[in-house]
């Protein structure tokens, strides 16, 4: 157990030294930008992301049921992968419209909170 704590402490210190994490801690990154009214572009992106989930596995499962009912296996064999690709493209379009700005805000806050909590658990005076 004695070797775990110094190794864990070194790993956490390395994690905290990464520029992204370090600046998030120094600037006390928070979620204040989420309190602003979202633009139409962001709302469109969130809608597309949500819609892509409906296009994914539920739609493919429904397509498989229809293919079974109609006894047309090619409908599922060809349509399933095409529908899956379409759902990914819709998801990527949604991420393009809304994801980048808000993803970075959330990731900075999440990194700061997690690293601060983990560093609080590891004793500072443990020897390397």
N, C-alpha and C positions, 0 to 999 in steps of 0.2 A: 504494500500500500504506500510505503514511503516514496517509491519511485514514480508512482502515478501522479502525485500532486505536483512535483517539480516539472514533470513532462507536460502535464495539463497547463500549468502556469506558463511555461514557455510557449506553448501553442496559443494560449489566449493572448499573451503579449504580442506574439507575431500577428495574430488576427487584429488586435487593436492598433497595430502599427501600419496596417494597410491604409493608404491615403483616403479611400472612400469612407472607411469606418472612422478613421481618426478625425477627418473633417466633420463627419456627422456628429461625433461626440463633442468636438470643440464648438460647433455651431449650435449645439443642442437641437438637432433636427426634430421637428414636430409635424403635426398634421394640420396646421392652420390653413394651408391652401385648399383643403377639402371643405372649408366653411364657405368659400366663395360660390356664387351661383354658377353652375356648369354651363358652358356654351353649347350651342346647337351641335357643333362638331363633336364635342365630348359625349353628349347625349346620343348622337347617332352612332358613335363608336361603341358605347355601352350596349345600345340596342343590337348592333351587329354581333357583338360578342355573345350576348344572351341568345340571339337567334341561331348562332352557330351551334350552340349546345342542343337546341331542338332539331337541327339538321343532322346532327351526329348520330349517335347510337339509337335514339328513339325512332328516328325516321328510317334508319336502316332496318331495325327490327320490324317496323310496320311494312316496309318493302318486302321483307322476307315472308311475312304472313300473307301479303297479297300474292307473292310469287307461288306460295304453297296452295293458296285457294284457287288460283288460275292454272295451276300445274304448269307453270312457265319458269323453270329454274334459271334460265338465262337472265330473267329480269333481276333476280337477286345477285347472280354471279357478275353481271356487268354493271347493273345499277348501284349495287352496294358500294363498291370501291369509288365509283364516280360521285356518289352522294357524299362519301367520306372526304374525298378530295375537295368537293365544293364547300363542305362545312369548314375545312381548314382554311380555305381561301377567304371565306366570310369572316372567320376568326381573325386572320391576319389583317384584313381590311379594318376590322373593329379596333385592333391593337394599334394600327397605324393612325387611326383617327383620334383615339383617346388615350392609348396606353402609355406612350413614352413619358410624358410629363408626370402623370400621376403614379406611374410605376416607380420612377426614380424617387419621388417624394416619399412613397410608402417604404421603399427599400432602405432609404437613408434612416428613416425613423425606426424601422424594424431592426436594422443593424445596431443602431445606437442603444436601443432598449435591451436587446439580447446580450450584447457585449458588456454593457454596464452591469447587468444582473449576473452574468457569468463571472466577471472579474470580482464582484462582491463576495462570491462563494469561495474563491480561492484565497487563502491567507497570503498576505503580502510578504510576510517575513519568512516564508518557507525557503530553504536553501536550494540552490540549483546543483 
